[in-house]
Amino acid sequence: MKTYRRVGSVAALLAVILAGCAAKESTSGGEAGKEQPKPPEPVTLTLYMQSAFPIQDLIVDAVQKKYPHITLKPLLRQKGQLPADLVAAGEFPDLIYNSTPWYAEYINLNVLQDLNSLVSSNGFDLNKLDPLAVEAIKLWGTKGELYAIPIYRNFAVVYYNKDLFDKFGVPYPQDGMTWSQATDLARKLTRTDGGVEYKGLDASDITSAVSQLTTPFVQSSGKANLEARGFETALNNLQTIYSIPGNKRGNNMQDFYKGTVAMSTFWNVLANFEEQHLKGAALNWDMVSMPTYDEAPGKSYQVDSHNMSISSLSKHKEAAFQVIAYLTSTEIQQDIVRGGYVSALVDPAMEKNFGANLQSLKGKNVQAIFKLKSAPLYQVSVYDSLVRAELTKAMNEVLGGSKDVNTALRDANDRANKVLDAERKK
């Protein structure tokens, strides 16, 4: 009996040991018995755009490479695909690419997601982003809402045609000019030569012109603000520039590209210059910092960033925010900067590689882009576009010679108030 019991005990002990070994193998070694995490479910995010933007391919490809389960599907604004159309059809996109001044339509449709909670839950650091750009976006929120995250920043400079300066024996413009100094140069360059009309300076439109002065279009009272000093200053400046005999207002940069404008103030068009260069049709151009007003020294055009928003109607908000967060990473921002766009990050090191991928920028005064600070954005209103339309009419009246500046602005302000009253009654 003793021998039987002893054998039985040994057998029992051996069974325990073998069971223990089997348990170890299932939980260590080959991990055979452990349930592996499931791969993320594939998701397609629709990306809505006013038009095909320059870094669209970079963004789509980078997101696909980083997150193979996420596909970005671009959708362009066009007839039948306006925001209101998409809301009515129940097909509003997940992501919206837009520029800071143009959110009124989306605000009115109530389709923008407040990103504050997603920023918090994902531990996203807003402090790494340019504060002027972030604060400008926050101006659209009446209760502290954050409706977008900046991806890159816009900039404005004076582009100038070196051949025209050489042709007429005029010294090149310099960084740090005032509008008065730029206008003096324009007088020396505006002329007809060999049957060709040359213009000295195209200063773009009144909206851009007044943006350096951070002047709101609508007062806090809800009334139009077109009789404010900033609009008078800007319109007087344009009148002075375009009253130079022969210096007619152009169509943004189009006349500059034709080689008939000596200087043009405008936003970032480096991609266009690169395209011309690659086609072998490049102008002999360079750039200097924007002319400034005495009332706003050191200020360029208003802060304007290109941003990503998430639709409040999206079913994939977390995945959409994952995309946005990745686009603000150092990795992607470096790629954006090399392509000739100013980073959304507060990182001076980014400037060192600005435009590194652009052959047309070699030897150019790239530092002109960073000489001035963007003017802060004015307090925006969902009614700005209505008032802006009346301001444009005032500019055309002044430049056309039918009204003086003060009369044109007073009449425009009266018209704008009538339009605002009618809009609020709808």
Residue pairs with C-beta under 8 A, 6 or more apart in sequence:
25 32
26 32
26 33
26 34
27 33
27 34
39 69
40 67
40 69
41 69
42 69
42 70
42 71
43 69
43 70
43 71
43 316
43 319
44 70
44 71
44 72
44 73
45 70
45 71
45 72
45 73
45 93
45 94
45 95
45 314
45 316
45 319
45 320
45 323
46 73
46 75
46 93
46 94
46 95
47 59
47 60
47 72
47 73
47 74
47 75
47 93
47 94
47 95
47 96
47 97
48 75
48 77
48 83
48 86
48 92
48 93
48 95
48 96
48 97
49 56
49 74
49 75
49 76
49 77
49 97
50 77
50 97
50 98
50 99
50 102
51 76
51 77
52 74
52 76
53 97
53 306
54 271
54 339
54 341
55 151
55 152
55 336
55 339
55 341
56 74
58 332
58 335
58 336
58 339
59 72
59 151
59 327
59 332
60 72
60 74
62 326
62 327
62 332
62 335
63 70
63 72
63 323
63 326
63 327
64 70
64 71
64 72
66 326
67 322
67 323
67 326
70 319
70 322
70 323
72 95
72 323
75 81
75 93
77 83
83 92
83 105
83 106
83 109
83 111
84 109
86 92
86 93
87 109
87 111
87 313
92 111
92 311
92 313
92 314
93 311
93 314
94 310
94 311
94 314
94 315
94 316
94 317
94 319
94 320
95 308
95 309
95 310
95 311
95 314
95 320
95 323
95 324
96 106
96 112
96 148
96 308
96 309
96 310
96 311
97 151
97 306
97 307
97 308
98 106
98 148
98 306
98 307
98 309
99 154
99 304
99 305
99 306
99 307
100 133
100 136
100 137
100 148
100 150
100 303
100 304
100 305
100 307
100 377
101 302
101 304
101 377
101 380
101 384
103 112
103 140
103 147
103 148
103 309
103 380
104 380
104 381
104 382
104 383
104 384
104 385
106 112
106 147
106 309
107 140
107 147
107 382
108 382
110 312
111 311
111 312
111 313
112 145
112 147
112 148
112 309
112 310
112 311
112 312
113 147
113 309
113 310
113 311
113 312
113 314
113 317
114 141
114 145
114 146
114 147
115 146
115 147
115 148
115 149
115 309
115 310
115 321
116 144
116 145
116 146
118 124
118 310
118 317
118 318
118 321
119 126
119 146
122 321
122 322
122 325
124 321
124 325
126 134
126 146
127 346
128 328
128 345
128 346
128 347
129 149
129 150
129 328
129 344
129 345
129 346
130 150
130 153
130 303
130 305
130 344
130 345
130 346
131 346
132 303
132 373
132 374
132 376
133 150
133 153
133 303
133 305
133 344
134 146
134 150
135 376
135 377
136 302
136 303
136 304
136 305
136 376
136 377
137 146
137 147
137 148
137 149
137 150
137 305
137 307
138 144
138 145
138 146
139 377
139 379
139 380
140 147
140 380
141 147
147 309
148 307
148 308
148 309
149 307
149 308
149 309
149 324
149 328
149 344
150 305
150 306
150 307
150 328
150 344
151 305
151 306
151 307
151 308
151 324
151 327
151 328
151 336
151 344
152 305
152 306
152 333
152 336
152 341
152 342
152 343
152 344
153 303
153 304
153 305
153 306
153 341
153 342
153 343
153 344
153 374
154 267
154 268
154 304
154 305
154 306
154 342
155 267
155 268
155 300
155 301
155 342
155 369
155 374
156 208
156 265
156 266
156 267
156 268
156 290
156 300
156 301
157 265
157 266
157 287
157 288
157 289
157 290
157 300
157 368
157 369
158 173
158 177
158 182
158 263
158 264
158 265
158 287
158 288
158 289
158 290
158 291
158 368
159 253
159 256
159 263
159 264
159 265
159 266
159 269
159 285
159 286
159 287
160 172
160 173
160 262
160 263
160 264
160 285
160 286
160 287
160 288
161 256
161 259
161 261
161 262
161 263
161 283
161 284
161 285
162 172
162 284
162 285
162 286
163 259
163 283
163 284
164 189
164 198
164 259
164 261
164 262
165 171
165 172
165 189
165 262
167 193
168 188
168 189
168 191
168 193
168 198
170 185
170 188
170 189
170 262
172 286
172 288
173 182
173 185
173 263
173 288
174 288
175 288
175 289
175 365
175 367
175 368
175 371
176 289
176 292
176 371
177 185
177 288
177 289
177 291
177 292
178 291
178 292
178 293
178 294
179 237
179 241
179 291
179 292
179 293
181 291
182 201
182 263
182 291
183 201
183 240
183 241
183 244
185 200
185 201
185 262
185 263
186 199
186 200
186 201
186 241
186 244
186 247
186 262
186 263
187 200
187 244
188 200
189 198
189 199
189 200
189 201
189 262
189 263
190 198
190 199
190 200
190 201
190 244
190 245
190 246
190 247
190 262
191 198
191 246
192 198
192 246
196 260
197 246
197 260
198 246
198 260
198 261
198 262
199 246
199 247
199 248
199 250
199 255
199 260
199 261
199 262
200 244
200 247
200 261
200 262
200 263
201 241
201 244
201 247
201 261
201 262
201 263
201 264
201 265
202 249
202 250
202 252
202 253
202 255
202 256
202 261
202 263
202 264
202 265
203 209
203 237
203 238
203 241
203 242
203 249
203 265
204 252
204 264
204 265
204 266
205 392
205 395
206 231
206 234
206 235
206 238
206 391
206 392
206 394
206 395
207 388
207 391
207 392
208 265
208 266
208 267
208 301
209 234
209 235
209 237
209 238
210 230
210 231
210 233
210 234
210 235
210 391
211 301
211 302
211 375
212 234
212 290
212 292
212 293
212 296
212 299
212 300
212 301
212 302
212 375
213 230
213 233
213 234
213 293
213 295
213 296
213 375
214 230
214 296
214 299
214 302
214 375
214 376
214 377
214 378
215 225
215 228
215 229
215 230
215 231
215 234
215 378
216 225
216 228
216 378
216 379
216 380
216 381
217 224
217 225
217 226
217 378
217 381
217 383
217 384
217 387
217 388
217 391
218 224
218 225
218 381
218 383
218 384
218 387
218 420
219 225
220 379
222 383
222 420
222 424
223 417
223 420
224 387
224 390
224 412
224 413
224 416
224 417
224 420
225 231
225 387
225 413
226 387
226 390
226 391
226 394
226 409
226 412
226 413
226 416
227 409
227 410
227 413
230 295
231 391
231 409
232 405
232 406
232 409
233 293
233 295
235 394
235 395
235 398
235 405
235 408
235 409
236 405
237 293
238 249
238 395
238 398
238 399
239 398
239 399
239 405
241 247
242 248
242 249
242 399
249 399
250 256
250 261
250 264
252 264
252 266
253 264
253 266
253 269
253 272
255 261
255 264
256 264
256 283
257 272
257 276
257 283
259 283
265 290
265 291
267 301
267 304
268 340
268 341
268 342
270 340
270 355
270 358
270 360
270 361
271 340
273 282
273 283
273 285
273 358
273 360
274 340
274 358
274 359
274 360
274 361
276 282
276 283
276 360
277 359
277 360
278 359
278 360
282 360
285 364
286 364
286 365
287 364
287 365
287 368
287 369
288 365
288 368
289 300
289 368
289 369
289 371
289 372
290 300
290 301
290 372
292 298
292 299
292 300
292 372
293 299
296 375
298 372
298 373
299 372
299 373
299 374
299 375
300 372
300 373
300 374
300 375
301 374
301 375
302 374
302 375
302 376
302 377
302 378
303 374
303 375
303 376
303 377
304 374
304 377
305 344
308 323
308 324
308 327
310 317
310 320
310 321
310 324
311 320
314 320
326 332
328 344
328 345
330 345
330 347
333 343
333 344
333 345
333 347
333 350
334 350
334 353
336 343
337 343
337 350
337 351
337 353
337 354
337 355
337 356
338 353
338 354
338 355
338 356
338 357
339 355
339 357
339 358
340 354
340 355
340 357
340 358
340 361
342 350
342 354
342 369
343 350
351 370
354 366
354 369
355 361
355 366
383 420
383 423
386 416
386 419
386 420
386 423
387 416
387 419
387 420
389 419
390 412
390 413
390 415
390 416
390 419
391 409
391 412
391 416
393 412
393 415
394 403
394 408
394 409
394 411
394 412
395 408
397 403
397 408
397 411
398 404
398 405
398 408
403 411
